[in-house]
Amino acid sequence: MGGSVANDNVIDTVEDYENGRITAEQALGQLKYKQVNHQICIRNQQIIDKFLNFVSSYPLI
């Protein structure tokens, strides 16, 4: 299953609206310019074993 995820910028806008600091119109105006992030949730080990393959890695430092 997959779907959109709210990052910190989106949550800040939602909280500002919920706490009455901005109007719904202001919140929607801000949210339409936010970058959308997606995540997936694989809930079955068999699917992981069948479809995901390790390709490579590299050090971050």
C-alpha positions as CSV (number, residue, x, y, z in Angstrom):
1,M,0.0,0.0,0.0
2,G,1.2,3.5,-0.6
3,G,0.3,7.1,-0.1
4,S,1.3,10.6,0.6
5,V,3.2,11.6,3.8
6,A,3.1,14.9,5.6
7,N,6.6,16.2,6.1
8,D,7.5,18.8,8.8
9,N,6.5,21.8,6.6
10,V,3.1,20.4,5.9
11,I,2.5,19.6,9.6
12,D,3.5,23.1,10.6
13,T,0.8,24.5,8.2
14,V,-1.8,22.1,9.5
15,E,-1.1,22.9,13.1
16,D,-1.2,26.6,12.4
17,Y,-4.7,26.1,10.9
18,E,-5.8,23.9,13.8
19,N,-4.6,26.4,16.3
20,G,-6.4,29.3,14.6
21,R,-3.2,31.1,13.6
22,I,-4.1,31.0,9.9
23,T,-7.4,30.6,8.0
24,A,-8.4,27.6,5.9
25,E,-7.8,29.7,2.8
26,Q,-4.3,30.6,3.9
27,A,-3.5,27.0,4.8
28,L,-4.7,25.8,1.4
29,G,-2.7,28.5,-0.3
30,Q,0.5,27.4,1.5
31,L,-0.2,23.6,1.0
32,K,-0.6,23.8,-2.7
33,Y,3.1,24.8,-3.1
34,K,4.5,22.1,-0.7
35,Q,6.4,19.2,-2.2
36,V,4.5,15.9,-1.9
37,N,6.3,13.0,-0.3
38,H,5.3,9.4,-0.8
39,Q,5.9,6.3,1.2
40,I,5.1,2.6,0.7
41,C,4.3,0.0,3.2
42,I,5.1,-3.6,2.3
43,R,3.1,-5.8,4.6
44,N,4.2,-9.2,3.4
45,Q,7.7,-10.7,3.6
46,Q,7.0,-12.9,0.6
47,I,6.6,-9.8,-1.6
48,I,9.8,-8.4,-0.2
49,D,11.7,-11.6,-1.0
50,K,10.2,-11.9,-4.5
51,F,10.4,-8.3,-5.7
52,L,13.1,-6.4,-3.8
53,N,16.8,-7.0,-4.8
54,F,19.8,-5.4,-3.2
55,V,21.7,-3.4,-5.9
56,S,24.5,-1.5,-4.2
57,S,25.6,0.5,-1.2
58,Y,28.0,3.4,-0.5
59,P,29.4,5.0,2.6
60,L,27.8,8.3,3.7
61,I,30.9,9.7,5.3
